[in-house]
Amino acid sequence: MILAVILITIGRSVYKKDISDQQKHKRQTVLFFVALLVILAVIPWPFRPGFEGTPWFRGLSSGV
């Protein structure tokens, strides 16, 4: 998650640079997309290997 925050911060700082708008938006889009992928990769999804027994909502599991 720290890596995602760093990528988002870099993406925001790209907006302040004095380059063409097209380059700014392209760089920002790439950095924000990579940050989103990092965030989605570290979420413990129930369908990922190693997390099969993890319910979507803790209070609604059938084993309680």
PDB file of N, CA, C, O and CB in Angstrom:
ATOM      1  N   MET A   1       0.821  -1.199   0.000  1.00  0.00           N
ATOM      2  CA  MET A   1       0.000   0.000   0.000  1.00  0.00           C
ATOM      3  C   MET A   1       0.865   1.262   0.000  1.00  0.00           C
ATOM      4  O   MET A   1       0.494   2.285  -0.575  1.00  0.00           O
ATOM      5  CB  MET A   1      -0.934  -0.002   1.208  1.00  0.00           C
ATOM      6  N   ILE A   2       2.016   1.170   0.652  1.00  0.00           N
ATOM      7  CA  ILE A   2       2.911   2.336   0.652  1.00  0.00           C
ATOM      8  C   ILE A   2       3.366   2.637  -0.769  1.00  0.00           C
ATOM      9  O   ILE A   2       3.464   3.799  -1.163  1.00  0.00           O
ATOM     10  CB  ILE A   2       4.138   2.096   1.572  1.00  0.00           C
ATOM     11  N   LEU A   3       3.643   1.590  -1.534  1.00  0.00           N
ATOM     12  CA  LEU A   3       4.037   1.784  -2.924  1.00  0.00           C
ATOM     13  C   LEU A   3       2.926   2.471  -3.715  1.00  0.00           C
ATOM     14  O   LEU A   3       3.208   3.331  -4.550  1.00  0.00           O
ATOM     15  CB  LEU A   3       4.394   0.442  -3.569  1.00  0.00           C
ATOM     16  N   ALA A   4       1.679   2.107  -3.467  1.00  0.00           N
ATOM     17  CA  ALA A   4       0.554   2.740  -4.152  1.00  0.00           C
ATOM     18  C   ALA A   4       0.450   4.220  -3.793  1.00  0.00           C
ATOM     19  O   ALA A   4       0.192   5.056  -4.658  1.00  0.00           O
ATOM     20  CB  ALA A   4      -0.753   2.022  -3.803  1.00  0.00           C
ATOM     21  N   VAL A   5       0.652   4.538  -2.524  1.00  0.00           N
ATOM     22  CA  VAL A   5       0.607   5.939  -2.095  1.00  0.00           C
ATOM     23  C   VAL A   5       1.728   6.735  -2.754  1.00  0.00           C
ATOM     24  O   VAL A   5       1.524   7.877  -3.167  1.00  0.00           O
ATOM     25  CB  VAL A   5       0.713   6.042  -0.559  1.00  0.00           C
ATOM     26  N   ILE A   6       2.907   6.133  -2.853  1.00  0.00           N
ATOM     27  CA  ILE A   6       4.035   6.808  -3.506  1.00  0.00           C
ATOM     28  C   ILE A   6       3.724   7.055  -4.980  1.00  0.00           C
ATOM     29  O   ILE A   6       3.998   8.140  -5.494  1.00  0.00           O
ATOM     30  CB  ILE A   6       5.330   5.969  -3.365  1.00  0.00           C
ATOM     31  N   LEU A   7       3.156   6.062  -5.663  1.00  0.00           N
ATOM     32  CA  LEU A   7       2.816   6.230  -7.075  1.00  0.00           C
ATOM     33  C   LEU A   7       1.756   7.310  -7.273  1.00  0.00           C
ATOM     34  O   LEU A   7       1.831   8.087  -8.225  1.00  0.00           O
ATOM     35  CB  LEU A   7       2.326   4.909  -7.660  1.00  0.00           C
ATOM     36  N   ILE A   8       0.787   7.360  -6.393  1.00  0.00           N
ATOM     37  CA  ILE A   8      -0.253   8.390  -6.493  1.00  0.00           C
ATOM     38  C   ILE A   8       0.344   9.773  -6.250  1.00  0.00           C
ATOM     39  O   ILE A   8      -0.019  10.733  -6.929  1.00  0.00           O
ATOM     40  CB  ILE A   8      -1.391   8.115  -5.485  1.00  0.00           C
ATOM     41  N   THR A   9       1.249   9.878  -5.293  1.00  0.00           N
ATOM     42  CA  THR A   9       1.904  11.162  -5.010  1.00  0.00           C
ATOM     43  C   THR A   9       2.738  11.619  -6.200  1.00  0.00           C
ATOM     44  O   THR A   9       2.732  12.798  -6.552  1.00  0.00           O
ATOM     45  CB  THR A   9       2.792  11.052  -3.757  1.00  0.00           C
ATOM     46  N   ILE A  10       3.450  10.691  -6.814  1.00  0.00           N
ATOM     47  CA  ILE A  10       4.232  11.042  -8.008  1.00  0.00           C
ATOM     48  C   ILE A  10       3.299  11.463  -9.131  1.00  0.00           C
ATOM     49  O   ILE A  10       3.599  12.410  -9.858  1.00  0.00           O
ATOM     50  CB  ILE A  10       5.116   9.853  -8.462  1.00  0.00           C
ATOM     51  N   GLY A  11       2.175  10.777  -9.284  1.00  0.00           N
ATOM     52  CA  GLY A  11       1.201  11.140 -10.307  1.00  0.00           C
ATOM     53  C   GLY A  11       0.646  12.535 -10.108  1.00  0.00           C
ATOM     54  O   GLY A  11       0.424  13.270 -11.071  1.00  0.00           O
ATOM     55  N   ARG A  12       0.423  12.897  -8.853  1.00  0.00           N
ATOM     56  CA  ARG A  12      -0.076  14.245  -8.581  1.00  0.00           C
ATOM     57  C   ARG A  12       0.986  15.297  -8.852  1.00  0.00           C
ATOM     58  O   ARG A  12       0.667  16.400  -9.296  1.00  0.00           O
ATOM     59  CB  ARG A  12      -0.554  14.352  -7.140  1.00  0.00           C
ATOM     60  N   SER A  13       2.251  14.966  -8.589  1.00  0.00           N
ATOM     61  CA  SER A  13       3.315  15.940  -8.830  1.00  0.00           C
ATOM     62  C   SER A  13       3.584  16.123 -10.322  1.00  0.00           C
ATOM     63  O   SER A  13       4.063  17.175 -10.745  1.00  0.00           O
ATOM     64  CB  SER A  13       4.593  15.506  -8.122  1.00  0.00           C
ATOM     65  N   VAL A  14       3.274  15.093 -11.122  1.00  0.00           N
ATOM     66  CA  VAL A  14       3.425  15.214 -12.578  1.00  0.00           C
ATOM     67  C   VAL A  14       2.501  16.308 -13.104  1.00  0.00           C
ATOM     68  O   VAL A  14       2.850  17.010 -14.053  1.00  0.00           O
ATOM     69  CB  VAL A  14       3.119  13.860 -13.283  1.00  0.00           C
ATOM     70  N   TYR A  15       1.340  16.456 -12.502  1.00  0.00           N
ATOM     71  CA  TYR A  15       0.373  17.461 -12.944  1.00  0.00           C
ATOM     72  C   TYR A  15       0.930  18.876 -12.818  1.00  0.00           C
ATOM     73  O   TYR A  15       0.553  19.761 -13.586  1.00  0.00           O
ATOM     74  CB  TYR A  15      -0.916  17.340 -12.138  1.00  0.00           C
ATOM     75  N   LYS A  16       1.820  19.096 -11.861  1.00  0.00           N
ATOM     76  CA  LYS A  16       2.361  20.432 -11.625  1.00  0.00           C
ATOM     77  C   LYS A  16       3.539  20.775 -12.525  1.00  0.00           C
ATOM     78  O   LYS A  16       3.964  21.930 -12.561  1.00  0.00           O
ATOM     79  CB  LYS A  16       2.781  20.559 -10.196  1.00  0.00           C
ATOM     80  N   LYS A  17       4.074  19.802 -13.252  1.00  0.00           N
ATOM     81  CA  LYS A  17       5.231  20.040 -14.113  1.00  0.00           C
ATOM     82  C   LYS A  17       4.824  20.860 -15.327  1.00  0.00           C
ATOM     83  O   LYS A  17       3.661  20.885 -15.728  1.00  0.00           O
ATOM     84  CB  LYS A  17       5.865  18.711 -14.554  1.00  0.00           C
ATOM     85  N   ASP A  18       5.806  21.519 -15.892  1.00  0.00           N
ATOM     86  CA  ASP A  18       5.570  22.391 -17.032  1.00  0.00           C
ATOM     87  C   ASP A  18       5.840  21.631 -18.338  1.00  0.00           C
ATOM     88  O   ASP A  18       6.811  21.906 -19.042  1.00  0.00           O
ATOM     89  CB  ASP A  18       6.458  23.657 -16.941  1.00  0.00           C
ATOM     90  N   ILE A  19       4.962  20.673 -18.642  1.00  0.00           N
ATOM     91  CA  ILE A  19       5.033  19.914 -19.888  1.00  0.00           C
ATOM     92  C   ILE A  19       3.668  19.983 -20.551  1.00  0.00           C
ATOM     93  O   ILE A  19       2.718  20.523 -19.984  1.00  0.00           O
ATOM     94  CB  ILE A  19       5.467  18.426 -19.638  1.00  0.00           C
ATOM     95  N   SER A  20       3.580  19.438 -21.744  1.00  0.00           N
ATOM     96  CA  SER A  20       2.306  19.531 -22.464  1.00  0.00           C
ATOM     97  C   SER A  20       1.213  18.745 -21.731  1.00  0.00           C
ATOM     98  O   SER A  20       1.487  17.775 -21.025  1.00  0.00           O
ATOM     99  CB  SER A  20       2.463  19.006 -23.911  1.00  0.00           C
ATOM    100  N   ASP A  21      -0.013  19.185 -21.919  1.00  0.00           N
ATOM    101  CA  ASP A  21      -1.142  18.553 -21.237  1.00  0.00           C
ATOM    102  C   ASP A  21      -1.293  17.085 -21.617  1.00  0.00           C
ATOM    103  O   ASP A  21      -1.641  16.258 -20.774  1.00  0.00           O
ATOM    104  CB  ASP A  21      -2.426  19.299 -21.555  1.00  0.00           C
ATOM    105  N   GLN A  22      -1.036  16.759 -22.868  1.00  0.00           N
ATOM    106  CA  GLN A  22      -1.178  15.382 -23.311  1.00  0.00           C
ATOM    107  C   GLN A  22      -0.181  14.480 -22.582  1.00  0.00           C
ATOM    108  O   GLN A  22      -0.543  13.377 -22.171  1.00  0.00           O
ATOM    109  CB  GLN A  22      -0.980  15.284 -24.832  1.00  0.00           C
ATOM    110  N   GLN A  23       1.047  14.919 -22.416  1.00  0.00           N
ATOM    111  CA  GLN A  23       2.050  14.127 -21.696  1.00  0.00           C
ATOM    112  C   GLN A  23       1.694  14.006 -20.222  1.00  0.00           C
ATOM    113  O   GLN A  23       1.870  12.946 -19.622  1.00  0.00           O
ATOM    114  CB  GLN A  23       3.442  14.754 -21.850  1.00  0.00           C
ATOM    115  N   LYS A  24       1.193  15.094 -19.637  1.00  0.00           N
ATOM    116  CA  LYS A  24       0.787  15.059 -18.227  1.00  0.00           C
ATOM    117  C   LYS A  24      -0.273  14.004 -17.985  1.00  0.00           C
ATOM    118  O   LYS A  24      -0.150  13.178 -17.081  1.00  0.00           O
ATOM    119  CB  LYS A  24       0.269  16.424 -17.785  1.00  0.00           C
ATOM    120  N   HIS A  25      -1.320  14.040 -18.801  1.00  0.00           N
ATOM    121  CA  HIS A  25      -2.444  13.131 -18.606  1.00  0.00           C
ATOM    122  C   HIS A  25      -2.039  11.680 -18.870  1.00  0.00           C
ATOM    123  O   HIS A  25      -2.512  10.764 -18.198  1.00  0.00           O
ATOM    124  CB  HIS A  25      -3.607  13.526 -19.517  1.00  0.00           C
ATOM    125  N   LYS A  26      -1.163  11.482 -19.850  1.00  0.00           N
ATOM    126  CA  LYS A  26      -0.716  10.125 -20.153  1.00  0.00           C
ATOM    127  C   LYS A  26       0.093   9.564 -18.979  1.00  0.00           C
ATOM    128  O   LYS A  26      -0.126   8.424 -18.570  1.00  0.00           O
ATOM    129  CB  LYS A  26       0.127  10.106 -21.455  1.00  0.00           C
ATOM    130  N   ARG A  27       1.015  10.345 -18.440  1.00  0.00           N
ATOM    131  CA  ARG A  27       1.831   9.893 -17.313  1.00  0.00           C
ATOM    132  C   ARG A  27       0.978   9.673 -16.069  1.00  0.00           C
ATOM    133  O   ARG A  27       1.150   8.688 -15.352  1.00  0.00           O
ATOM    134  CB  ARG A  27       2.940  10.906 -17.016  1.00  0.00           C
ATOM    135  N   GLN A  28       0.065  10.592 -15.824  1.00  0.00           N
ATOM    136  CA  GLN A  28      -0.824  10.446 -14.668  1.00  0.00           C
ATOM    137  C   GLN A  28      -1.668   9.190 -14.780  1.00  0.00           C
ATOM    138  O   GLN A  28      -1.819   8.455 -13.805  1.00  0.00           O
ATOM    139  CB  GLN A  28      -1.727  11.669 -14.530  1.00  0.00           C
ATOM    140  N   THR A  29      -2.214   8.938 -15.948  1.00  0.00           N
ATOM    141  CA  THR A  29      -3.054   7.761 -16.148  1.00  0.00           C
ATOM    142  C   THR A  29      -2.267   6.485 -15.892  1.00  0.00           C
ATOM    143  O   THR A  29      -2.761   5.571 -15.230  1.00  0.00           O
ATOM    144  CB  THR A  29      -3.633   7.749 -17.565  1.00  0.00           C
ATOM    145  N   VAL A  30      -1.053   6.416 -16.409  1.00  0.00           N
ATOM    146  CA  VAL A  30      -0.237   5.219 -16.212  1.00  0.00           C
ATOM    147  C   VAL A  30       0.082   5.029 -14.729  1.00  0.00           C
ATOM    148  O   VAL A  30      -0.043   3.920 -14.209  1.00  0.00           O
ATOM    149  CB  VAL A  30       1.066   5.309 -17.033  1.00  0.00           C
ATOM    150  N   LEU A  31       0.491   6.094 -14.046  1.00  0.00           N
ATOM    151  CA  LEU A  31       0.850   5.983 -12.630  1.00  0.00           C
ATOM    152  C   LEU A  31      -0.358   5.618 -11.772  1.00  0.00           C
ATOM    153  O   LEU A  31      -0.246   4.781 -10.876  1.00  0.00           O
ATOM    154  CB  LEU A  31       1.462   7.293 -12.136  1.00  0.00           C
ATOM    155  N   PHE A  32      -1.504   6.231 -12.031  1.00  0.00           N
ATOM    156  CA  PHE A  32      -2.703   5.924 -11.260  1.00  0.00           C
ATOM    157  C   PHE A  32      -3.183   4.491 -11.529  1.00  0.00           C
ATOM    158  O   PHE A  32      -3.663   3.821 -10.615  1.00  0.00           O
ATOM    159  CB  PHE A  32      -3.817   6.927 -11.592  1.00  0.00           C
ATOM    160  N   PHE A  33      -3.057   4.021 -12.772  1.00  0.00           N
ATOM    161  CA  PHE A  33      -3.471   2.665 -13.102  1.00  0.00           C
ATOM    162  C   PHE A  33      -2.571   1.640 -12.408  1.00  0.00           C
ATOM    163  O   PHE A  33      -3.056   0.636 -11.885  1.00  0.00           O
ATOM    164  CB  PHE A  33      -3.448   2.454 -14.623  1.00  0.00           C
ATOM    165  N   VAL A  34      -1.272   1.892 -12.406  1.00  0.00           N
ATOM    166  CA  VAL A  34      -0.350   0.982 -11.716  1.00  0.00           C
ATOM    167  C   VAL A  34      -0.629   0.985 -10.216  1.00  0.00           C
ATOM    168  O   VAL A  34      -0.586  -0.069  -9.581  1.00  0.00           O
ATOM    169  CB  VAL A  34       1.121   1.381 -11.989  1.00  0.00           C
ATOM    170  N   ALA A  35      -0.914   2.152  -9.640  1.00  0.00           N
ATOM    171  CA  ALA A  35      -1.252   2.237  -8.215  1.00  0.00           C
ATOM    172  C   ALA A  35      -2.533   1.452  -7.931  1.00  0.00           C
ATOM    173  O   ALA A  35      -2.616   0.763  -6.914  1.00  0.00           O
ATOM    174  CB  ALA A  35      -1.417   3.716  -7.777  1.00  0.00           C
ATOM    175  N   LEU A  36      -3.522   1.544  -8.804  1.00  0.00           N
ATOM    176  CA  LEU A  36      -4.757   0.784  -8.627  1.00  0.00           C
ATOM    177  C   LEU A  36      -4.494  -0.720  -8.683  1.00  0.00           C
ATOM    178  O   LEU A  36      -5.064  -1.480  -7.900  1.00  0.00           O
ATOM    179  CB  LEU A  36      -5.782   1.179  -9.696  1.00  0.00           C
ATOM    180  N   LEU A  37      -3.637  -1.149  -9.602  1.00  0.00           N
ATOM    181  CA  LEU A  37      -3.290  -2.568  -9.686  1.00  0.00           C
ATOM    182  C   LEU A  37      -2.581  -3.039  -8.418  1.00  0.00           C
ATOM    183  O   LEU A  37      -2.824  -4.151  -7.950  1.00  0.00           O
ATOM    184  CB  LEU A  37      -2.404  -2.827 -10.908  1.00  0.00           C
ATOM    185  N   VAL A  38      -1.712  -2.204  -7.863  1.00  0.00           N
ATOM    186  CA  VAL A  38      -1.025  -2.561  -6.619  1.00  0.00           C
ATOM    187  C   VAL A  38      -2.038  -2.702  -5.492  1.00  0.00           C
ATOM    188  O   VAL A  38      -1.968  -3.649  -4.708  1.00  0.00           O
ATOM    189  CB  VAL A  38       0.046  -1.502  -6.253  1.00  0.00           C
ATOM    190  N   ILE A  39      -2.974  -1.774  -5.406  1.00  0.00           N
ATOM    191  CA  ILE A  39      -3.994  -1.826  -4.354  1.00  0.00           C
ATOM    192  C   ILE A  39      -4.841  -3.091  -4.496  1.00  0.00           C
ATOM    193  O   ILE A  39      -5.103  -3.774  -3.506  1.00  0.00           O
ATOM    194  CB  ILE A  39      -4.896  -0.566  -4.406  1.00  0.00           C
ATOM    195  N   LEU A  40      -5.267  -3.405  -5.713  1.00  0.00           N
ATOM    196  CA  LEU A  40      -6.094  -4.595  -5.931  1.00  0.00           C
ATOM    197  C   LEU A  40      -5.305  -5.882  -5.693  1.00  0.00           C
ATOM    198  O   LEU A  40      -5.884  -6.899  -5.311  1.00  0.00           O
ATOM    199  CB  LEU A  40      -6.662  -4.589  -7.350  1.00  0.00           C
ATOM    200  N   ALA A  41      -3.995  -5.849  -5.915  1.00  0.00           N
ATOM    201  CA  ALA A  41      -3.178  -7.048  -5.743  1.00  0.00           C
ATOM    202  C   ALA A  41      -2.974  -7.399  -4.273  1.00  0.00           C
ATOM    203  O   ALA A  41      -2.801  -8.574  -3.946  1.00  0.00           O
ATOM    204  CB  ALA A  41      -1.831  -6.859  -6.415  1.00  0.00           C
ATOM    205  N   VAL A  42      -2.991  -6.422  -3.387  1.00  0.00           N
ATOM    206  CA  VAL A  42      -2.719  -6.713  -1.974  1.00  0.00           C
ATOM    207  C   VAL A  42      -3.985  -6.948  -1.156  1.00  0.00           C
ATOM    208  O   VAL A  42      -3.890  -7.268   0.029  1.00  0.00           O
ATOM    209  CB  VAL A  42      -1.935  -5.579  -1.362  1.00  0.00           C
ATOM    210  N   ILE A  43      -5.146  -6.802  -1.744  1.00  0.00           N
ATOM    211  CA  ILE A  43      -6.388  -7.089  -1.033  1.00  0.00           C
ATOM    212  C   ILE A  43      -6.531  -8.603  -0.908  1.00  0.00           C
ATOM    213  O   ILE A  43      -6.378  -9.306  -1.907  1.00  0.00           O
ATOM    214  CB  ILE A  43      -7.622  -6.464  -1.769  1.00  0.00           C
ATOM    215  N   PRO A  44      -6.817  -9.129   0.275  1.00  0.00           N
ATOM    216  CA  PRO A  44      -6.964 -10.584   0.434  1.00  0.00           C
ATOM    217  C   PRO A  44      -8.323 -11.078  -0.074  1.00  0.00           C
ATOM    218  O   PRO A  44      -9.232 -11.312   0.722  1.00  0.00           O
ATOM    219  CB  PRO A  44      -6.790 -10.975   1.909  1.00  0.00           C
ATOM    220  N   TRP A  45      -8.463 -11.235  -1.364  1.00  0.00           N
ATOM    221  CA  TRP A  45      -9.700 -11.688  -1.977  1.00  0.00           C
ATOM    222  C   TRP A  45      -9.979 -13.131  -1.582  1.00  0.00           C
ATOM    223  O   TRP A  45      -9.037 -13.915  -1.466  1.00  0.00           O
ATOM    224  CB  TRP A  45      -9.632 -11.549  -3.507  1.00  0.00           C
ATOM    225  N   PRO A  46     -11.237 -13.513  -1.372  1.00  0.00           N
ATOM    226  CA  PRO A  46     -11.573 -14.879  -0.967  1.00  0.00           C
ATOM    227  C   PRO A  46     -11.258 -15.935  -2.032  1.00  0.00           C
ATOM    228  O   PRO A  46     -11.073 -17.101  -1.681  1.00  0.00           O
ATOM    229  CB  PRO A  46     -13.030 -14.951  -0.619  1.00  0.00           C
ATOM    230  N   PHE A  47     -11.191 -15.580  -3.291  1.00  0.00           N
ATOM    231  CA  PHE A  47     -10.942 -16.536  -4.362  1.00  0.00           C
ATOM    232  C   PHE A  47      -9.454 -16.713  -4.665  1.00  0.00           C
ATOM    233  O   PHE A  47      -9.096 -17.533  -5.510  1.00  0.00           O
ATOM    234  CB  PHE A  47     -11.663 -16.099  -5.610  1.00  0.00           C
ATOM    235  N   ARG A  48      -8.584 -15.960  -3.994  1.00  0.00           N
ATOM    236  CA  ARG A  48      -7.141 -16.104  -4.204  1.00  0.00           C
ATOM    237  C   ARG A  48      -6.600 -17.292  -3.430  1.00  0.00           C
ATOM    238  O   ARG A  48      -7.144 -17.643  -2.383  1.00  0.00           O
ATOM    239  CB  ARG A  48      -6.403 -14.825  -3.788  1.00  0.00           C
ATOM    240  N   PRO A  49      -5.535 -17.921  -3.927  1.00  0.00           N
ATOM    241  CA  PRO A  49      -4.926 -19.050  -3.200  1.00  0.00           C
ATOM    242  C   PRO A  49      -4.446 -18.600  -1.821  1.00  0.00           C
ATOM    243  O   PRO A  49      -3.820 -17.549  -1.683  1.00  0.00           O
ATOM    244  CB  PRO A  49      -3.744 -19.648  -4.007  1.00  0.00           C
ATOM    245  N   GLY A  50      -4.743 -19.401  -0.815  1.00  0.00           N
ATOM    246  CA  GLY A  50      -4.344 -19.083   0.547  1.00  0.00           C
ATOM    247  C   GLY A  50      -5.423 -18.377   1.344  1.00  0.00           C
ATOM    248  O   GLY A  50      -5.307 -18.259   2.563  1.00  0.00           O
ATOM    249  N   PHE A  51      -6.475 -17.904   0.679  1.00  0.00           N
ATOM    250  CA  PHE A  51      -7.547 -17.181   1.354  1.00  0.00           C
ATOM    251  C   PHE A  51      -8.906 -17.835   1.106  1.00  0.00           C
ATOM    252  O   PHE A  51      -9.933 -17.166   1.218  1.00  0.00           O
ATOM    253  CB  PHE A  51      -7.574 -15.726   0.889  1.00  0.00           C
ATOM    254  N   GLU A  52      -8.937 -19.134   0.770  1.00  0.00           N
ATOM    255  CA  GLU A  52     -10.199 -19.781   0.400  1.00  0.00           C
ATOM    256  C   GLU A  52     -11.228 -19.751   1.525  1.00  0.00           C
ATOM    257  O   GLU A  52     -12.425 -19.641   1.259  1.00  0.00           O
ATOM    258  CB  GLU A  52      -9.941 -21.213  -0.010  1.00  0.00           C
ATOM    259  N   GLY A  53     -10.787 -19.848   2.766  1.00  0.00           N
ATOM    260  CA  GLY A  53     -11.721 -19.896   3.880  1.00  0.00           C
ATOM    261  C   GLY A  53     -12.151 -18.541   4.390  1.00  0.00           C
ATOM    262  O   GLY A  53     -12.933 -18.462   5.337  1.00  0.00           O
ATOM    263  N   THR A  54     -11.663 -17.474   3.790  1.00  0.00           N
ATOM    264  CA  THR A  54     -11.983 -16.131   4.247  1.00  0.00           C
ATOM    265  C   THR A  54     -13.324 -15.682   3.666  1.00  0.00           C
ATOM    266  O   THR A  54     -13.460 -15.594   2.446  1.00  0.00           O
ATOM    267  CB  THR A  54     -10.866 -15.147   3.855  1.00  0.00           C
ATOM    268  N   PRO A  55     -14.324 -15.392   4.520  1.00  0.00           N
ATOM    269  CA  PRO A  55     -15.622 -14.934   3.993  1.00  0.00           C
ATOM    270  C   PRO A  55     -15.555 -13.472   3.550  1.00  0.00           C
ATOM    271  O   PRO A  55     -14.661 -12.733   3.963  1.00  0.00           O
ATOM    272  CB  PRO A  55     -16.727 -15.109   5.056  1.00  0.00           C
ATOM    273  N   TRP A  56     -16.494 -13.066   2.717  1.00  0.00           N
ATOM    274  CA  TRP A  56     -16.556 -11.679   2.272  1.00  0.00           C
ATOM    275  C   TRP A  56     -16.808 -10.752   3.457  1.00  0.00           C
ATOM    276  O   TRP A  56     -16.174  -9.704   3.584  1.00  0.00           O
ATOM    277  CB  TRP A  56     -17.653 -11.501   1.209  1.00  0.00           C
ATOM    278  N   PHE A  57     -17.745 -11.151   4.327  1.00  0.00           N
ATOM    279  CA  PHE A  57     -18.062 -10.374   5.525  1.00  0.00           C
ATOM    280  C   PHE A  57     -17.916 -11.299   6.720  1.00  0.00           C
ATOM    281  O   PHE A  57     -18.505 -12.379   6.736  1.00  0.00           O
ATOM    282  CB  PHE A  57     -19.509  -9.755   5.454  1.00  0.00           C
ATOM    283  N   ARG A  58     -17.145 -10.899   7.718  1.00  0.00           N
ATOM    284  CA  ARG A  58     -16.812 -11.778   8.831  1.00  0.00           C
ATOM    285  C   ARG A  58     -18.050 -12.249   9.602  1.00  0.00           C
ATOM    286  O   ARG A  58     -18.093 -13.409  10.011  1.00  0.00           O
ATOM    287  CB  ARG A  58     -15.864 -11.070   9.771  1.00  0.00           C
ATOM    288  N   GLY A  59     -19.027 -11.421   9.810  1.00  0.00           N
ATOM    289  CA  GLY A  59     -20.188 -11.801  10.611  1.00  0.00           C
ATOM    290  C   GLY A  59     -21.180 -12.690   9.888  1.00  0.00           C
ATOM    291  O   GLY A  59     -22.087 -13.236  10.516  1.00  0.00           O
ATOM    292  N   LEU A  60     -21.029 -12.848   8.580  1.00  0.00           N
ATOM    293  CA  LEU A  60     -22.021 -13.595   7.809  1.00  0.00           C
ATOM    294  C   LEU A  60     -21.529 -14.977   7.391  1.00  0.00           C
ATOM    295  O   LEU A  60     -22.170 -15.626   6.565  1.00  0.00           O
ATOM    296  CB  LEU A  60     -22.411 -12.809   6.583  1.00  0.00           C
ATOM    297  N   SER A  61     -20.411 -15.443   7.939  1.00  0.00           N
ATOM    298  CA  SER A  61     -19.918 -16.764   7.556  1.00  0.00           C
ATOM    299  C   SER A  61     -20.797 -17.854   8.130  1.00  0.00           C
ATOM    300  O   SER A  61     -21.384 -17.678   9.198  1.00  0.00           O
ATOM    301  CB  SER A  61     -18.477 -16.956   8.017  1.00  0.00           C
ATOM    302  N   SER A  62     -20.896 -18.976   7.439  1.00  0.00           N
ATOM    303  CA  SER A  62     -21.784 -20.052   7.854  1.00  0.00           C
ATOM    304  C   SER A  62     -21.234 -20.833   9.046  1.00  0.00           C
ATOM    305  O   SER A  62     -21.991 -21.548   9.703  1.00  0.00           O
ATOM    306  CB  SER A  62     -22.026 -20.990   6.696  1.00  0.00           C
ATOM    307  N   GLY A  63     -19.954 -20.717   9.338  1.00  0.00           N
ATOM    308  CA  GLY A  63     -19.350 -21.471  10.428  1.00  0.00           C
ATOM    309  C   GLY A  63     -19.529 -20.824  11.802  1.00  0.00           C
ATOM    310  O   GLY A  63     -19.018 -21.350  12.791  1.00  0.00           O
ATOM    311  N   VAL A  64     -20.231 -19.713  11.886  1.00  0.00           N
ATOM    312  CA  VAL A  64     -20.389 -19.011  13.163  1.00  0.00           C
ATOM    313  C   VAL A  64     -21.559 -19.530  13.932  1.00  0.00           C
ATOM    314  O   VAL A  64     -21.837 -19.050  15.032  1.00  0.00           O
ATOM    315  CB  VAL A  64     -20.547 -17.532  12.947  1.00  0.00           C
TER     316      VAL A  64
END
